Amino acid sequence: MGASTDSAVNVIPLEDFGGLHPDPNLTYAADLVASLKKGEHDFGAAFDGDGDRNMILGRDAFFVTPSDSLAVLAANLDCIPYFKKTGVKGYARSMPTGGAVDRVAESTGKEFFEVPTGWKYFGNLMDAGRLSLCGEESFGTGSDHIREKDGVWAALAWLSVLAAKSSSNSIPSIKDILMNHWSKYGRNFFTRYDYESCEADPCNKMMADLEAKVTDPSFVGKELVSPVNGKVFRVKAGDNFCYTDPIDGSIAKKQGIRVIFEDGSRVIFRLSGTGSSGATVRLYIDSYESDTSKHCLSAESMLKPLVEVALQLSRLREFTGRNEPTVIT
């Protein structure tokens, strides 16, 4: 590819990952973030230990969320030689993942699937010839060339998009590509709060209370007011996500409590690891914004009103005893 050998760092396989954490995110790939912030490089990619997950960065460490990465690739599959040969079938994302790709599917008239967390659900759709591109918010992206997420492929796909959009006079930045994408489709601001090592019993009680609340028929139409700025979120639907596989008919129940608002925003609660080592509560916030003047605002500021609505609705602070999450991604 013509890149110098020092463009690749931490590439020697080691049993302990060289003392580093293998996950590719802004926290654990801090060295890459610092390097991109110098403004000397236009593109950066981080992978986990086996290369199946990825994080994409642009000049000045411009961060591409996994949800946006999936959507941008979906909107530009005609730039990738593989899809010029095979054609484009459908798109899919895991349920907690931000809904950016949904709008691309709607615009292009392609089939779209929202599936539970777990790559096997994507595989069934691929085997049936109904899925070309998929992804999840935990930095996984993949296509039907294999039945697993492929971070290295995702980085190469991004480079294909950059190459296709470049001319002899100019090369678009990662930020340029995202800004153009948002101007056409709008932006889904997204974040995930993880509350780790919580006491299991209170967390189970929280989820049970929350499910009873959001599945009550009277919940639809309720107006939830944010204490941050007084913004009103009107409830469109609430459920505990259930998925019926369109290929084999299998049913996956209780995959996460969802509250969907009339403006397209969503809050999702999932609970895992309720054994003796403690429980992890994951709160996902997905908020859509069509106003181009707000697309460059920080995700933290844009999502804060909805975060507070979710925390009040669930009484998460009360049940977990935590005022702040362990990790924010």
Beta strands, then each sheet from edge to edge (+ up, - down):
strand 1: 43-47
strand 2: 54-58
strand 3: 62-64
strand 4: 90-94
strand 5: 111-115
strand 6: 133-136
strand 7: 140-143
strand 8: 187-198
strand 9: 223-225
strand 10: 232-240
strand 11: 243-244
strand 12: 251-252
strand 13: 257-261
strand 14: 266-272
strand 15: 279-289
strand 16: 327-328
sheet 1: 1+ 2- 3+
sheet 2: 5+ 4+ 6+ 7-
sheet 3: 9+ 10- 13+ 14- 15+ 8- 16+
sheet 4: 11+ 12-
end
